[in-house]
Amino acid sequence: MSVDRQPFGLAEQACSPASTLLASAKRHSWRDDFDGQRLDCRWVAPRRLCEACISLEARPGWLTLAGNRHTLLDEAPSVFLGTRLRHHQVAVRSRLYFQPQQKDEEAGLAVRLNERGHFTLGIRRAGEGDLLTVVVSVADQGKSTEWASVPLLAAPDIQSGEGVELRILSDTYHFALSYAARPGNWVSLARIPAYVVSPERNGGFTGALVGMYATSNGAVKEAASFAATPAYFQYFCYDGL
């Protein structure tokens, strides 16, 4: 099989009790509206969960992530909350409200195998002015490359605090990434080969996670400090096809 037709590895669900695990394995879809008092047991974080970075109370009905200086390339704990990617054909959507105040602050959706292999679809402040961009970055064999970057023009949904929708679609061999500044007005940005998150190419044995991330991209120097701007996620929808 050629490398560009290599599918990604699937992960096993980790959840308790056992009866919940068996029931979840049969369902193809689930949605989290972040309206509870605790995170759903399907959410996990690499290595350890930074509880100070994650809140369900800061903006009720939304998940709040406060990024730190680390990125998904770092072995040090970055701010990422994911769920197991358990279907080769999957549709993932989320709505993000994020108005970064500092240059290079970023937040969005990510598919993560490990530090060597992952990709992101997020909103980033491109400079000192008011320009926000929707950016796609891909890490393959430990090297990160920016695949796409487009200006995010002001839209009613952004100004009203409702945010931008982000979407990742997989057909087994590729991931299609898009965003919508207005409901239903999807703009395609990139098509990522699935081998980026394949253990055969980038190592690992636990399979990939898909979820949400936030980072200052190194702008915050102190290890215990957070980015100036929190990211708010209104919902997360996973549809295994």
C-alpha positions in Angstrom: 0.0 0.0 0.0 1.4 3.4 -0.9 2.0 5.8 1.9 -0.7 8.3 0.8 -3.3 5.5 1.0 -2.3 4.4 4.5 -5.2 4.6 7.1 -4.7 5.8 10.6 -4.8 3.5 13.6 -7.9 3.4 15.8 -7.9 3.7 19.6 -9.8 1.7 22.1 -12.3 3.4 24.3 -11.4 4.0 27.9 -14.4 4.5 30.2 -15.9 2.9 33.2 -18.0 1.0 34.3 -17.7 -1.9 31.9 -21.4 -1.8 31.0 -20.9 1.8 29.8 -17.9 0.8 27.7 -19.9 -1.9 25.9 -22.8 0.4 25.3 -20.5 3.2 23.9 -18.8 0.8 21.5 -22.1 0.2 19.7 -23.0 3.9 19.3 -21.6 5.8 16.4 -22.5 9.3 17.5 -22.2 11.4 20.6 -22.4 15.1 21.4 -21.2 17.0 24.5 -22.8 20.4 25.1 -20.6 21.0 28.2 -23.7 21.7 30.3 -22.7 19.3 33.2 -20.7 19.8 36.3 -18.0 17.3 35.4 -16.3 16.3 32.2 -17.6 13.2 30.4 -15.5 10.1 31.1 -14.7 9.9 27.3 -12.4 12.9 27.6 -8.7 12.2 28.2 -5.5 14.2 28.1 -2.0 13.1 27.2 0.0 12.2 30.3 -2.0 14.3 32.8 -5.0 16.6 32.8 -4.2 20.2 33.6 -7.2 21.0 35.8 -6.3 24.6 36.1 -6.4 25.0 32.3 -9.9 23.5 31.9 -13.3 24.8 33.2 -17.0 24.1 32.8 -17.9 27.1 35.1 -16.1 30.1 33.6 -18.7 30.4 30.9 -21.7 28.1 31.7 -22.7 25.9 28.8 -19.2 26.2 27.2 -15.9 24.4 27.8 -13.1 26.9 28.6 -9.5 26.1 27.8 -6.7 28.4 28.9 -3.6 27.7 26.8 0.0 27.6 28.2 3.3 28.0 26.5 3.5 24.4 25.2 2.3 23.1 21.9 1.4 19.6 20.7 5.0 19.2 19.6 6.3 19.4 23.2 6.7 16.5 25.6 5.8 18.9 28.4 2.0 19.0 29.1 0.2 21.0 26.5 -3.5 22.0 26.8 -5.3 19.4 24.9 -8.5 17.5 25.7 -9.4 14.6 23.4 -11.5 11.5 22.9 -10.5 8.3 21.2 -10.8 8.2 17.4 -12.6 5.0 16.9 -13.9 5.1 13.4 -12.0 5.4 10.1 -14.9 7.4 8.6 -15.8 10.1 11.0 -17.2 13.7 11.2 -16.2 15.9 14.0 -17.6 19.4 14.6 -17.3 22.1 17.3 -18.1 25.8 17.8 -15.3 28.0 19.1 -15.4 31.5 20.4 -11.9 32.9 20.6 -10.7 36.5 20.4 -7.0 36.2 21.1 -5.4 39.3 22.5 -1.7 38.4 22.1 0.3 37.5 18.9 0.4 33.8 18.2 -2.3 32.8 20.7 -4.2 29.9 19.1 -7.0 27.4 19.8 -9.1 24.9 17.8 -9.5 21.2 17.0 -6.7 18.7 16.7 -6.1 15.1 15.8 -3.2 13.8 17.8 -1.3 10.6 17.7 1.7 11.9 19.6 4.3 14.7 19.5 5.6 13.4 16.2 2.3 13.1 14.4 -0.7 15.4 14.7 -2.5 18.2 12.9 -4.5 21.2 14.0 -7.3 23.4 12.7 -7.5 26.6 14.7 -7.8 30.4 15.1 -4.7 32.4 15.6 -3.8 36.0 16.0 -1.4 36.7 13.2 0.2 40.0 14.5 -0.2 42.9 16.7 -3.2 44.3 14.9 -6.8 42.9 14.7 -6.1 40.3 12.1 -7.2 36.8 13.0 -6.5 33.8 10.8 -7.8 30.3 10.5 -4.7 28.1 10.2 -4.0 24.5 9.5 -0.7 23.0 10.8 0.6 19.5 10.4 3.3 17.7 12.4 4.8 14.7 10.6 7.8 12.8 11.9 8.3 15.6 14.5 8.5 18.5 12.0 5.6 21.0 11.9 4.5 22.7 8.7 1.8 25.3 8.2 -0.5 24.0 5.4 -3.1 26.7 5.2 -3.8 30.2 6.6 -6.6 32.5 5.6 -7.9 35.8 7.2 -11.0 35.4 9.4 -13.1 38.4 8.4 -15.5 39.8 10.9 -18.9 38.1 10.8 -22.1 38.6 12.9 -21.7 35.3 14.7 -18.2 36.3 15.8 -19.2 39.7 17.0 -22.2 38.3 18.9 -20.0 35.9 20.8 -21.4 32.8 19.1 -18.0 31.9 17.5 -16.9 30.0 14.5 -17.6 26.3 13.6 -14.8 24.0 12.9 -15.1 20.6 11.1 -12.9 17.6 10.4 -14.2 14.8 8.0 -12.3 11.5 7.4 -12.7 9.1 4.6 -10.2 6.6 6.0 -7.3 7.8 4.0 -7.6 11.6 4.3 -9.0 14.3 6.7 -10.8 17.2 5.2 -10.7 20.4 7.3 -13.1 23.3 7.0 -14.6 26.2 9.0 -17.8 28.2 8.9 -17.9 31.9 10.1 -21.7 31.8 9.4 -24.0 28.8 9.9 -23.7 26.3 7.0 -21.3 28.4 5.0 -18.4 25.9 5.1 -15.0 26.9 3.7 -12.6 24.1 2.8 -9.0 24.7 3.9 -6.9 21.5 3.6 -6.9 17.8 3.0 -4.5 15.9 5.3 -3.2 12.4 4.6 -4.2 10.0 7.3 -0.7 8.5 7.5 0.3 11.6 9.6 -1.5 10.0 12.6 -0.6 6.4 11.7 1.6 4.5 14.2 3.4 2.8 11.3 4.8 6.2 10.3 5.0 8.2 13.6 5.1 5.5 16.3 2.9 5.0 19.3 0.5 2.2 20.0 -2.5 3.7 21.7 -4.2 5.2 18.6 -5.2 8.8 17.8 -7.2 11.3 19.8 -9.5 14.0 18.4 -10.4 17.0 20.5 -9.7 20.6 21.4 -6.5 22.5 22.2 -5.3 26.0 23.2 -1.7 27.4 23.2 0.2 30.6 23.4 2.8 29.1 21.1 5.6 30.1 23.5 4.4 33.6 24.1 3.9 32.9 27.8 7.4 32.3 29.3 6.6 31.1 32.8 5.7 27.4 33.1 2.9 28.1 35.5 1.3 30.9 33.5 -1.5 30.8 31.0 -2.3 32.6 27.8 -4.0 36.0 28.1 -7.2 34.9 26.3 -9.3 31.8 27.1 -10.9 29.7 24.3 -14.6 28.8 24.7 -16.1 25.7 23.0 -19.9 25.5 22.9 -20.2 21.9 21.9 -18.3 18.9 20.5 -20.0 16.5 18.1 -18.5 13.1 17.0 -20.3 11.1 14.3 -18.7 7.7 13.4 -19.9 6.8 9.9 
